[in-house]
Each structure stands twice: as structure tokens, then as C-alpha cells.
Amino acid sequence: MSGEPTNSVTENREQAVEGERGALLTVLVMVLLGLAGIFAVS
């Protein structure tokens, strides 16, 4: 039971979570910009 494999696994999981958060943030920003554009046009 060495700490290296578990550390690499946790790092990979954290990177995956960060990637998902980044994707969700970009989607939310795009939606907000789209709504703002619609309200600005209307």
C-alpha cells in the first residue's frame, strides 16, 4: 500500500472534476450571454 498510486488516482479525479466544472461554467456563461443578448435586442 504505497501512497503514489492513490495520489495519482486522486489527482486524476480532481482534474476530471475541474474539467467538468469548467465545462459547466462555460455553458452557464454562454446561456447568460445569450439571454442578455435577447433582452438587449428586445
HELIX and SHEET records of a PDB file:
HELIX    1   1 GLY A    3  VAL A   41  1                                  39    
END                                                                             
